[in-house]
Amino acid sequence: MFKLKNQFKIISVFLLAFLGLFLITNKNSIMAMEKSNNIQINKEIIISKKQEIQEYINQKNQIASYIIDCTNIPNNETLNKLLEMHTNLSNLINYLREQIESLEEISNIFQ
């Protein structure tokens, strides 16, 4: 038992010496990113996402007006395509809004 305790002491001394030498000889410095830069980047991304949403909303409104124009034509394949595009744009807008919410939550965490 006494011999085992001595071995643990020797091992801990060697580990401590190794760690000390490692930290002394490590020449690679690490620099963290400033919080303000990270927040600024997130704000820029949020602004660009909001602009994208606005563009997609404008496209969606144009498609909605085309859909209204095509409703009187029976068996219109163009109407089906327009409805599909309208649905896809709605889904894309919702997805972008979710991304904005996530980015805003992340920005609030780092403030």
Sequence and secondary structure as in RCSB ss.txt:
>XXXX:A:sequence
MFKLKNQFKIISVFLLAFLGLFLITNKNSIMAMEKSNNIQINKEIIISKKQEIQEYINQKNQIASYIIDCTNIPN
NETLNKLLEMHTNLSNLINYLREQIESLEEISNIFQ
>XXXX:A:secstr
 HHHHHHHHHHHHHHHHHHHHHHHH         HHHHHHHHHHHHHHHHHHHHHHHHHHHHHHHHHHHHTTSTT
 HHHHHHHHHHHHHHHHHHHHHHHHHHHHHHHHHT 
